[in-house]
Amino acid sequence: MILVYDSNAREFDNNGLGTVAPISCVVSEEINGAFELELTHPVDSFGKWKRLQKNNIVRANTHRGAQAFRIYRVVKDAVDGTIRVNARHIFYDLLANFVEDVRPTGKIGAEAGQQILDGCQYPTPFTFSSNIMHTSTAYFIRQSPVQAFLGDTDQAFISRWGGEIVRDNYNIAVNTRLGANNGVRIAYGKNMAGLEFQEDASGVATRILPTALTEDNQVLLLPEKYIDSPRISDYPFPVITAMDTGYQVGKEVDGAVPYPTVESCYDAMRQFVTDRYLAGADIPTLSLSVDFVDWKDISGYEKYKSLLTVNLGDDVTVDYAPFGVSVKLRVCAVSYDCLTDRFETLTIGEKRISVVNSINSASRQISEVKQEITVTNQTVSAVTGSVEDINSDDKLTPGEKSAALREWSAFANEKETLAAQAAALGISAELSDYNDAFQLLSNYLNGGALYTSGVPLWLDDEHRDITTDISGEQYRQKFAEYYAARNTLVRAITAKLKALADTAQNGVDSNAGEITTINSTLTTIQTDVGGLRTTVSSIDNQISNTEDGIALRLSNAESTIEQHDSSIQTKVESSTFDGYVTDNDSKLEDVETQITVMRQAVDGLSLSVSRTGYRNLLKNSAGRNGLTFWDTAGTVATVSNTDTSNNTVSNSAFLMAAGSAISQEFSLKFNAAHTVSLLFRSSGSGGEVKVSIEQNSAEAVLYDNTDTGTDWTFVTFQFNSLDTVCTLKITASVEILASDLIVSEGTNVAPWVQSDEELYTTNFIADGTGLTIGSNTTDMKAHISTSAFEIYRGDDLRINVAPDGTRLQKTIIEDDLTVGSVKEIVRAGAGVDFVVL
């Protein structure tokens, strides 16, 4: 039963406005992503469809039980007499609220999430919980609570604390993960309908040439040069590639020399290649589509429901017998039919790596972190001397300021990394001392005032060329205190990492025999595909329920799905669909197969996506077609001159007078990361340039420069889309040139390109307004659109050809004028009349 409630409803334990009778109702949810409902309802004679108004609330049974969804779009189709309704989970009511400045500091998950809700601009009915017990810190400034929880930024809750969200009406939880591992296993069967593999062997290597370096930086090759894959005979010819190991004989790493001799380096190179083959370098990249059957409604399967049903976040193991590979994937998105109470589709992805690979990977990462810390220590040791060399004359000269800026910048750049490492490892006391020392040093360099961001006062552009009176003793003391706190923190991190590495290694050593057995078992467990022939189009099943197992009979098919957690086997044998459940002899009908599309690389292989270009969601983004598509306030023009030609990609710019603004509404993908970039130059210093995004009637400032300069400045920033339409706005308090504007999908900074279906050249423009052909020498241009053909001289319209007629302005006729043709009319006794047609 699907109920509708008034937009102001808060309780859903009654019938609200009443029921509706949709012809389809599907709910879809992604892990930490969208949670929406789409419903199609006939325009019925009872008028139930009228209850489906925008902002009203729909309650439907979903994979998470009864949930409330607020309608945000209603589309009526007059042709087939239906209306389509789109609604977001009630959680997204938080899109309309606002967090001005909330900064949970050193909080566990439950405390941080509650602080976000408590910091909303007005009270909400939502509650929050979390089982995440580690502490972290984040700043949520001028954004919606939804963005604070799920935004695609470093400061978002799921970035700082991690976890996966559970939305249950007005209850919000962010826990360590969703789902479970119920032992569901999908076995590959050759030509088995509903499980299709696509193999891409373009990245395969079956003969690897590893390289390293000698002590004198010469390329080192193995005596045998190449190492072949155990699977080399599976291919018609060897696939050869070279791989650089990064090893060097005699090179010191983290206070030790891992490869002191050529022979030890040879051994490491051989192991390097072995690891690559274990990781799947000799196996094609695979994508697979799987039909997944949800058996939970089939009589006789009650005792196996927990094993044969999957949900969002659950683990599913897929066996790929040709290469003896098992890959553990997760259900990362679901689509649920609320009318039939069953999954419509399950999207499976996010591969899981084996225990052995996890330990090896962790060990390599620990080693890399140790190396990075060693290098950083060497850098700090090198710069310490320059601080001690500060003159004893109590003067901080311009040259000394430049050196101090380099040192301070190095501290600031590493601060976030060190803090993140310490927080992840639970190192709190040393981290607190380190943060305090950095703050005191920055305050001192800031002229004694509280430092918050940017470059400290004494070291900024305005004061760097000025000699400042200081206390040399205090100056050296502040740096020394910072170094001491910083090195103490680094030693604590190193000690903790070493302890973790030792623990991991001990675990590997103590379980070496067990891991070998596991690997051997995985290698030998193969699905016998010789007799598998499954045909979905003509399903003939006979299901028999016994204590020993359940036999599913499909025409011409035999396969085995093993449920290892409970040692239960489901066997698929060839038969006809005449079966009855043994206990009650009831006939099974309407057995439906739900299809899941999986696009995932097999365990140990990489999934690569190449991108050849970016889409600019803005139209006329550099003013090449005047101010078309832009709304303006104040005085705005477009220019193309030597300045723009030398400094911009588009060779054009918007000239914005002081106090002016430009804005454009554009369409974009909902709940996705987007990146904004632009290039601007101010006519004078000290002005303000502000860039903002308006979504859901709320404006968020992405960039606010209150001290502009006269040099061309490139800026870029990200935001998460909260609707399918939003507005980009640029305002300036001082005259500026703004150029190369681009809004693109994703988090990568995109080079400027024109929008799709736009072409701007010197004398040719093609965009959403039509086609314009011009001339620089005569100031003439012709414009063709779907409504008219026009010819201009400058801004003066001379000829307009439109469906309602042709208009000519300022027409001058020289010499003879021919209009149509001449008709002769003979008049009896009066000669001939000539009529011009």
FITIKOL-335571 format. One record per residue (C-alpha): x, y, z; residue in three letters. Coordinates in steps of 0.5 Angstrom, whole numbers, plus 500, padded with zeros to 3 digits. Each point is the difference from the previous one (the first is absolute). Layout:
N
XYZala...
! end
This chain:
837
500500500met503507498ile497506504leu501507499val500506505tyr500507500asp506504499ser500502508asn499493503ala505498505arg497493502glu499494495phe496495504asp493502497asn497500493asn502508499gly496502494leu499493498gly502494495thr502501493val501494495ala506501495pro501496494ile508500502ser504502506cys507499501val505502505val507501499ser506501505glu508500499glu505499506ile501508502asn496502494gly493502498ala494496503phe494502496glu493497498leu497501493glu492498499leu496500494thr492501501his494500496pro496506499val494496503asp493502501ser500499507phe505506501gly505497504lys506502495trp498507503lys503498506arg507500497leu502507500gln507504501lys502500507asn495494502asn503494504ile500493497val500494505arg502493497ala503494502asn507499498thr506496501his501504506arg493499502gly495506500ala503506498gln498507499ala502504493phe498507499arg498502493ile504505496tyr498499493arg493498496val499499493val494499497lys499496493asp494502496ala501495495val500493504asp496504506gly505499505thr504504505ile507498502arg503502507val507501503asn501500507ala506500504arg501497507his498504506ile507501502phe501505494tyr495505504asp507502503leu502503493leu495506502ala504501506asn507503501phe506500505val503506500glu507498505asp500494503val507497502arg500493504pro507500503thr503493502gly493497500lys498493499ile495498494gly493501505ala502507503glu502503493ala494498496gly496502506gln504507500gln498501493ile492499501leu501504506asp503506496gly495500495cys497507499gln493497502tyr498494504pro499494497thr496493502pro506496498phe504496505thr507497499phe504494502ser507497498ser505494502asn506504498ile504500506met507504497his500507501thr501505495ser499508498thr496503494ala498507499tyr493501497phe499507497ile494503496arg497493497gln494496501ser500494505pro500495494val506503498gln503500506ala499492501phe501498493leu503506496gly506498495asp505504504thr506499505asp496503506gln493496499ala498495505phe502494496ile506502498ser503502507arg496494504trp499495495gly494496500gly494498496glu493504501ile493496502val494505499arg494497504asp495506499asn502505505tyr505496503asn507500497ile506496502ala507500497val503493502asn507497498thr497496494arg493497497leu498493499gly503494502ala504494497asn494494500asn505495495gly496502494val504497494arg499501493ile503494496ala503502492tyr497495495gly502500493lys494502496asn496500506met494505499ala500506504gly508500502leu503503494glu508502500phe503505496gln508499500glu505506498asp507497499ala503507498ser503500507gly503493500val507498501ala503493500thr507502500arg503505504ile507503499leu501503507pro505506501thr504503506ala506505501leu507498501thr504504506glu503505494asp493501497asn500495494gln494496498val501493503leu496494497leu500493503leu504494497pro494497497glu497507498lys493497499tyr495497505ile495496497asp493500503ser497493502pro494501495arg504502494ile498494497ser493502500asp501505495tyr502499492pro507504501phe504503506pro498507502val506504502ile501506504thr505504504ala499502507met504504505asp501498507thr503506503gly505496503tyr507502500gln506497503val504503506gly495505501lys498502507glu492500502val498502507asp507499503gly501493497ala502498493val495494498pro504498494tyr508500501pro502496495thr498498493val498493502glu495503505ser497505495cys499494495tyr496496505asp496506501ala499501493met497493499arg496501506gln497507497phe498496494val497494504thr496505504asp497503493arg498494497tyr497498507leu496507500ala497498493gly505503495ala499494495asp492500501ile496504495pro496506503thr493497501leu493503500ser494496501leu493500500ser496496505val493497501asp498500507phe494496502val497503507asp497493503trp497503506lys493500498asp500492497ile497496505ser504494503gly506505500tyr499503507glu506497504lys504502494tyr498507499lys506504504ser505496495leu496501494leu498508501thr505505499val499508502asn504506499leu507500503gly500492500asp506496497asp499496495val506495497thr500498493val504494497asp504501494tyr502493498ala504501494pro505503504phe499497507gly498507502val495502506ser498507501val496503505lys496506498leu495504504arg493502498val501508499cys493502498ala493497500val493501496ser494497504tyr493499497asp495502505cys494497497leu503493500thr505501506asp506497496arg506503498phe500502492glu508501499thr506499505leu506504497thr506496503ile507503500gly506503505glu505494500lys503497506arg507497500ile502494504ser503500507val507498497val500506495asn497505506ser506498504ile505501495asn497507497ser500502508ala507498500ser502504494arg496506502gln503500507ile507500497ser498506495glu498504506val506498504lys505503494gln495506499glu502502508ile507498499thr500505494val496505504thr505500506asn506501495gln496506497thr499503507val507499503ser503504494ala495506501val501500508thr507503498gly498506497ser495501506val506500504glu504505496asp495505501ile504507501asn501502508ser498507498asp493498501asp498502493lys496496495leu503502493thr496499494pro505494498gly499497507glu492501499lys501496493ser503494503ala495500506ala495500495leu502494497arg501496506glu493502503trp497498493ser503493501ala497500507phe494502498ala500495494asn501494504glu496502506lys493497497glu504493498thr503500507leu494501504ala496495496ala505495501gln500501507ala493500501ala499494496ala505496505leu497503506gly506505502ile496505504ser505503505ala506501495glu495503495leu497505504ser507503502asp502500493tyr494504498asn501505506asp508501498ala497501493phe495505502gln505504505leu505500494leu495503495ser497505505asn507502501tyr502501493leu493504499asn502505504gly498497507gly492500497ala496494500leu502496494tyr494497496thr502499493ser504502494gly507503501val502503506pro501507501leu507501500trp501495494leu495503495asp501504494asp499506503glu505500505his505495497arg504505498asp500504506ile505499506thr496499506thr503501507asp500493504ile503496506ser505496497gly499495506glu493500500gln500498493tyr505495500arg496497506gln493499497lys504497494phe503495505ala494499504glu496498493tyr506495498tyr500497506ala493499500ala500498493arg505495501asn497497506thr494499496leu503497494val504495505arg493498503ala497498493ile507496498thr499496506ala493499499lys501498493leu506495502lys495497505ala495499495leu505497495ala503495505asp493498502thr498499492ala506496499gln499496506asn493498498gly503498493val505496503asp496497505ser495498494asn504498494ala498493500gly493502501glu500505494ile504495496thr494495501thr495506498ile503502494asn501492498ser492499502thr498506495leu505498495thr496493500thr493502501ile498500493gln493500497thr499495495asp497503494val500495495gly492498501gly498507501leu494502495arg495505503thr495503496thr496506504val495501494ser497493501ser500499508ile498493502asp501499508asn499494504gln501502508ile501494505ser501502507asn504495504thr504500506glu506499496asp499506495gly496503495ile500498493ala498506495leu499497493arg501504494leu500498493ser506497497asn504503506ala504497506glu504505505ser502500507thr499506505ile504499506glu498503507gln506499504his498504506asp495494501ser503495496ser493500496ile500498493gln495502494thr500496494lys498502493val498494496glu497499493ser492498501ser493503498thr496505503phe495496503asp503499507gly496501507tyr503502507val500493503thr497502507asp493503497asn500498493asp499507498ser501503493lys505505499leu499506495glu502506497asp508499502val503506498glu507501499thr503507502gln506502496ile506504503thr505503496val507500503met506504497arg506498504gln507498499ala502493503val504500507asp507502499gly499503493leu499508499ser494503497leu502506495ser495505498val503505494ser498507499arg501504494thr497506502gly495505504tyr493503500arg499507501asn493501503leu500507499leu498503494lys504506496asn505499506ser505505498ala495506496gly502498493arg493501499asn499506504gly496499506leu495495497thr498495505phe502505506trp496504505asp504506502thr499506505ala504506499gly504501494thr503494497val503500493ala505495496thr506501497val506497496ser506503500asn508499501thr499499507asp495495499thr504497494ser506499504asn497498507asn494495499thr498494496val494503497ser503507498asn494503503ser497503506ala495503504phe501507502leu496501506met500507503ala500501508ala494498503gly498496494ser498492500ala499495495ile496493501ser498494496gln495495502glu502493497phe498492501ser505495503leu500493503lys496500507phe505498506asn506500496ala507503501ala501506495his506505499thr500507499val506504497ser501507497leu505505499leu500507502phe504507500arg498506504ser501507498ser503502507gly501497507ser496499506gly493498496gly496494501glu498495496val495495502lys498493496val494497503ser495494498ile492500502glu497494501gln493499502asn499507502ser506500504ala507504498glu507497502ala506504499val505496497leu506505499tyr500507503asp507504499asn499507504thr507502498asp501500492thr506501496gly501502493thr504494498asp496494496trp498495506thr497493498phe495497506val497494500thr495497505phe495494501gln493499502phe495495501asn494500496ser493500504leu495501494asp500499493thr500507498val504506504cys503507498thr507502500leu501507502lys506505500ile500507503thr506505501ala501506504ser505503495val501500492glu502493498ile501495494leu498493501ala501495495ser501492499asp494499504leu498492500ile496496505val501492499ser498494503glu505496505gly506503504thr505501495asn502507498val498500492ala503504495pro496505497trp495498494val494503497gln493497502ser498494496asp497502493glu503507500glu505502495leu503507501tyr506503494thr501507498thr495500495asn495494502phe496499506ile496493501ala496499506asp493500503gly498506497thr501498493gly506501495leu503507499thr505501494ile504507500gly505504497ser505505504asn501504494thr493502498thr497500507asp495495497met497494503lys494495498ala496496506his496494498ile496497506ser494496500thr495506500ser504504495ala505502495phe503507501glu506505497ile503505505tyr504506499arg504501506gly494499505asp495503495asp495495497leu499501493arg497493497ile495496504asn497494497val495496504ala494496500pro495506500asp504504494gly506503498thr502507503arg505505496leu503506503gln504506497lys499496493thr504504495ile499498492ile505502495glu499499493asp495495498asp495497504leu497493498thr494498504val497493498gly499500493ser496504495val493499497lys497503494glu493501499ile497502493val495505500arg495500494ala502507496gly503503506ala507496499gly504496505val500501508asp507497504phe499498507val506498504val498494505leu
! end
